[in-house]
Amino acid sequence: MSFIKALTFAGALAMSLNALAEGGGDRTFEKMLGASNEAMEKYAVDQGKRAPRIKDYEYGMTLDVVKVVSVVRPAAVCGVVPAAMTYEDSEGQLNTIKYSVLGACRNRGS
């Protein structure tokens, strides 16, 4: 009976650690996005442009990308994760788009 309790405890612990890991990835991305946004605000001032606002990508959205300025890379996990890109459009305005991509999974087979 105590083996079953130990196994149940270990399973619950593993699930809670997995939940913490998932939340931690989102917090890490938000910190990276915040740092990138601050850098892009400084870049905009240096270039004499308006600072970009962060927009969520929507399927079918047309992007006018002339120059990619910055990319917040996806996490190295197997699964869908957030990423972001700041770009300059054909009018010279800076734009930041937040989107979802498949993470850079290190254990994928060839």
N, C-alpha and C positions, 0 to 999 in steps of 0.2 A: 504494500500500500504506500509506503514512503517513497518508493521508486516512482510511482505514478504522480505523487505530489511534486517530487523534484523535477520530473519531466514536464509537468504542467507549469511550474514556476519558470523553468528554463524557456519554455515556449512563450510565455507571457512576456518575459524579459526581452527575448529576441524581437518580438513584435513591437514592443515599446521603443526599443533602440532603433528599429527600422523607421518608425514614425518620426522620431527625433531627427534621424538622418535626412528624411525627406524635407522637413521644415527647415533644417539647417541649410540645405541647398538653395531654397528660396531666399533665405536671409542673406546668404553669400552673394547671390545674384543681385539682390537689391542694393547691397553695399557697393558692388562693382559698378552697377548702373549709376548709383549716386556719384561715385568718384568720376566716372566717365562724363556725367552731366556737368559736374563742376569744371572739368577740363575743357569741355566743349563751350561752356559759357566764357571761359578765359580766351579760348581760341576765337570765338565770335567777336569779342571785344577787340582783340588784336587785328582781326580782319575787317573790322568796321561793319559787322553784320549783326543781325538780330539773333539772340540765343535761341537754339532749337527747343521746341516743346516735344515731349515724348508722346507719341501716338501708338495705339495698339494696331497691329496689322489686321486687316479684315480680308477674307478670301475675295479675290477679284480686284482688289485695290490696285490702281495704276500708280507705279512709282516712277518718277522722273529723276533717275540717278545719273549724274554726270561725273561725280567724283565721290568715292567712299573716303570719309575722313577718319572714322573710328568704328571698331567693332568690339562689342562685349561678347566674348566667346562663350559657347555653351559648355556646361559642366561635363566632366569626363565620367559619365554614368550611362548605363543602358536604359534608355527611356526618353520620353519627350521632356525637354527642358526649355527654359526661356533663353533668348539671346536678343541682342539689340545692335542696331547699326545707325550711325550718324552719317548723313551724306549731304552733298551739295546738289541742288537741282539746277535746271537750265537757266533759271532766273538768278542764280547765285545765292539763294536762301539755304540755310542749314535746316535739316529735318532729322529727327530721331524716330526710328520705328522699332517697336518691340514686337517680337514674334516668337513662335515656338518651332523648335527643330529637334531632330533625333540627336541625343547626346553623343559625344565622342566615346563610344563604348570600346574599352581596351581589350575585352575578351572575345570579341567577335571573331569567328572563324573565317578563313578566306574562301 
